[in-house]
Amino acid sequence: MATTVTDSVSTAATTRPKVDYISALNAGSGLNTTQIVDTLVDAEVMPKQNKINEQVEEKNVSISSLGQIKNDFTTFDTNLAILASQSTVITASSSTAVTVTPDSTTSLAPFVHNMTVSTLAKAHTLSFPSYSTASAVFDSSGHADTLIFGVGSYSGDTFSRDTNIALQSISITSTTTIQDVASQINNLTGTGLSASVIKTGDANFSLVVKSELGASKKIHMSAQDTDNSNGLGVNNEIASVSYTTPSNSTHAAKQVVDGVDSAFTFDGISITRPTNQIADLVPGVSIELNATSSTDVEIGAAHDEAQALDILTAFVTEVNTLKTSMTNMTDMGNDGGDGGPLRGDTLIRSYINRLKSITTTPISNYKEDPIYLSNFGVMTELDGSLSIDTLKFSEYFKSNPSDFSALTQDRVTSGSALVQVTGTGSLYKTGTYDLSLTSTDNRQSFTAATLDGVAMVLENGTFKGDSANTLGINVVAASGAPDTRIFIGNSLISSLREFSKGVLTPGNAIDSKISTYNDEITGYEEELAKLETAMETTRARYVEQFAAMESAVSSFKKTGELLDNFMESWKAGLG
């Protein structure tokens, strides 16, 4: 009797559970039918399955490699931004009395100036002295009072309040301590006032009130008797705590520091400022006054060759690192190697070519003549990498130090020292523009100007660009200024970062390629699923066939046994 066969088929050839088909099919033939079935199924299905799995693996490797290139571009862009923030111009001062700090590398240019500091700006400071403890009651008379604060300037005893700073007040009660008063003053908004309690000696504390720096930030403090008593009492004295007239010696609050502006000369010109940090004298530089000086202090900024070489070296490293990564990824393996995971990828090869094009194209719109990376000794080797001839770099930098900014910094400049030009915003376009100035007094002053043939708008001595390409361009022409050119140039780093951002923009070509590969993987997975179904069908067919064979073999054996028994019986009958 034939045995009923049930075939258990797995979903993956490599993980298929083994079934004892011999037991299921009987061992009539003596053959290992399990192995035979497995071998036949594998021979029919596995080649197709392996090929698809190889294709899936290849696509996954490509996706990973494309993701790595995106990461490389991100790192490239980040590091270029850091390099662009660095300047080859370093600042210096001949004395610690003045400190010079660059605060805007994009506008910093070499300079030399002389300064003499006669007065430092100080904050107006008042003191309420003679309290025995830091927690002493401010007004021990027990009255309810109010202190009203204003900020402004004094001319003698006449106070002129800064109307941009609102009057503010604090409340005093019988339990208000000097520390409470200090806290209330510190909580006032918009006054610039601060307060603290200072120990001046044994059992001697002072409440100190301080303003911001400058002669126009002095403290005006008036007292108001809130509870209509006999006045404001301090330390059991009926005395005014107001500070309204500096000459009044009866004030409980005493002036300990007068509020004054800083005073200094700058290239022989006398200047005052309400602060010791001067940011409006030299573009891109903050000047800090630390002490007075009896002699001139020379401050300046100059191009630094070593710093420039460091920046250039780092730049070349970044370009080479990115190019090497992409080259290795797309290597065809023509020298006997396996090649890269993106062998011959046309998209990545186009990025390599674009990188080469940007680094070899002249940088224009910086001056009349274009500037090349090769001017600074940067050479292209046989393998496409960049290297630096330091001798050539040094020679060119010494003669043309300002050209180095074409590598790192966008710049708006003019062809004449008598024409100052700045750019604000981001609407104006790179290019070289002709500036024409109109004068009625032999170029001592100018009444009109055109930039690339378009009339500029004159506002408070400044000509402003008024075309789609020049909005944000501001021009100031000194006496005797000639007609000249305005140069608006993007740096080499800016061009490379623009290229990088295009690569990294959402929906970019790399993302599209990754999406295509993911779609292909999905298709391959569908094919594998179909192969699994086909494998089950094939296995069932082979099992059925071998079951029939086993049944036939078993039948043949029984027939043989019957014949053997018949013959034995026949032989016995003959004997």
C-alpha positions, 0 to 999 in steps of 0.5 A: 500500500502506497504511503501518503506523503506530506511535504514541508517546504521552507521559505528560504533554501538556506534555512529549509528544515530537513524532512525524512522523506525516506520514512515518508516514502518507505525505503523500498528502493534503498535510495536516499530520496531526501537527498535526491529531492533536495539536490534536484530542487536546489539545482533548479532554483538556487542559481536564480536565487543566488543571482538575485541575492547578489544583485540585492547585496550589490544595490545595498553596497551602492546605497551605503557608498552613496550615503558615504559620499553625502557624508563626505560632502557634509564634512567638506562643507563644514570644514570649508565654512571654518576655513572661510571664517579665518583671516590672514590679517592679524591684529597687534598693539604696541601697548597693553593699554589698548587691545585690538580684536578682529570681529568681522573677518570678511571686512578686516583689512590691513591698517595702522593707527596711533592712539593716546588714551587720556580717560577711561569711561567710568560708571556713576557709582553711589554709596550708602555707607555705615551699616553694621550688618549686611542684613541691616534695615535700610530705613530704621525709622519705620516709614513707608517710602519710595525711591524713584530712579532715573538715568541721564546727565548733569550740568552742575546740579541740573539733571537732564533725564534720558527720556528713552529710559523710563522712571522706575521705583522701589518700595521701602518698608520698616523691614526692608534690608539693604540687601532687599534694596539691592535686589529690588534695584537689580530687578529693575528693567531697562535702567542699566542700574545694578546694586550690591552690599559691600563689606568695607570694614569690621561691622561696616557695610555699604549699599552701592548703586552703579550705573552703566558706563558714560557721562550720560548714564548717571543716577538720579534718585528721588525719595517719596514719603509714601505714608506722609510721615516726617520724611525718610529716615536712614539710620535713625537720621531724618535725612534725604536719601535722594540724589538729585543735586550732586553738590548737596552734601546732605545726601545720604547717598554719596558719589564715590565714582563720577560717570565719565566718557572715555577720551582719547586721540585717534591719529591726532583727532580728539574723540570721546565715547561712552564706553571703553569698547570702540567698534566704530572706528576701524571696520571689522575691529573692536578696540578696547581701552584698558588703561590711560597712556602718556604716549602714542599706542600704535595699533594695526593689522597686517597680512600673515604669510604663515597663517595664510599657508596654514589655511591653504594647506588645510584647503588642499587637504579637504579637496584631496580627501573628498576627491580621493574618496569619490575616485576610490568609490568609482575605480574601475579596477583596470589595474587588476583590482576589484574596483570600487563599489560604485565602479564607473558611476557617471554621477559621482564621476561628474562630481569629480570633474566638477570639483576639478573644474572649480579649483582650476577655473579663474576667480573673477570679479576681485580685480581687473585681472583674474586670480588662479589657485595656481598663483599661490603655488597649488599644482595638480599632480598626475593622479589629480590630487593637489599639492603646494609649491611653498616657494611659489606661494611665498613669492606670490603672497608677499607681492599680492597678499590681498589676493588671498582673500579671493580663496576664502572670502566674498568681497565687494571692493572698488578700483580706487582708494578714494571710493569706498564700497560696501555690500549689505544683504544678499540681493546683489549679484557677482560681477564687475560694474562700471561706476560713473560719478557726476560733479559740479565742482571739479569732482570735489563733491558728487551729485549723482552716480550710475552703476552699470548705467543705472542711476544710484540713489543718493542718501546722506552722502551715500550712493545706493545701488538701485537695480536688480543686480546691485541692490545692497551696494553702497558707495561713498566717494571722497573728493577727487574720486575718479570714475572706476569699477566696482568688483563683487566677487565670490571666493573659491570656497564660496563656489565650492560650498555652493557646489556642495550644497547642490549635492546635499539639497533634499531631492538631489541626484544622489537621493534620487539614485538611492530611491531608485536602488531601493525600488529595485531591491523591492523588485528583487524581493518580490522575485525571491518571493515568487521563487520560494513559491516555485520551489514549493511547487517543484518540491511537491512535484518531485516528492509525488514522483518519488512516492510513485516510484517507491510504491512501484518498487514496493509492489515489485518486491511483493510480487518477487516474494510471491514468486519466490514463495511459489517456486519454493512450494513448487520445488517442495511438491516435486520432491 
